[in-house]
Amino acid sequence: MAYSEKSGEGGLWKNQKKSEGDNKPDATGFVIAHRDISAGEKLEIAAWTRVAKESGARYQFLKMADAYTPKESDKDELDDDIPF
């Protein structure tokens, strides 16, 4: 089964054209936004090292999500009186 690009995911590959001492990025890649993104908005990104089946090249698989913000119900549970 071939890799298919999905919303909220992407990849980051080692830059094969980088020479020692130059200013090129160490890795390049992409991410497909899962929704419209506003300037200055914070998103969470997680990465896993994977190996491409076809080429055997190692790359970083990326997954993006909205930044975590506690819900009101989560805050209420943390406000319990603890007797110690």
N, C-alpha and C positions, 0 to 999 in steps of 0.2 A: 504494500500500500504506500503510495506516495504522500509526502508531506503536503498538507493543505493549509493555507494561511487562514487564520480565524481572527475574528474581532477580539481585541484585547490581548493579542499575542504577537510575538515577533522573534527576531533572531539577531545575534551579534557575532560576527566572525572576525578572526585575527586578520589584520591588514597585511596582506602579503607584499604590498608595495612599500612598506615602511623600511627605511634605512636607519641605522644607528645614528643618533644625533639630529635627525630631522624633526620637524614639527607636525608631521602627519599623525593622525589618530592611531592608537594601538589596535583598535577594533572599529568596524563599521557594521551597520545593519539597519534594521527597521523595526517599527512597531505599528500595528494597525489599531487606531483608536476605536474604543468600544462605544464612544459617544462624542458629541462636540466638546472641545476643550477650550476653556477661556485662558487668556494670557495671565500668567502668575498663579494659576491653579496648581495645587499639589496633587500628584498621583503617586501611588505606590507601585514599585516595580520589583519583581522577584526574578532571579536567574538560576538556571540549572545548566550544568555542562552536559552536552549530548554529543553523539557522533552521527554524522550524516550517513545514512545507509548506502547511498549511491557513490559518494566520493570518499567516505571514511574520514572526512575533515571534522575536527572537533569545533564546536561552536557553543555559544551561550544562548539557550532558549529563554526568552523573556515572556513574562506575563504581567500585565498592568491591571490595576484596579483603582477604584476611588479610594482616597485616603480614609482611614478608619476614624470615625467619630462616634463616641459612645452615645447610645440612645438614652432617653430619659429613664426608661425601665431599667437599664443597666446601672445607672447612677443611683436609683432608689435602693437596689439590692446592696450596694456598697455602703450605704448610709446606716445600716443596722447598728444598733448599740451592742458593742462587744464588751462583756464584763471583765476583760483583762487588759 
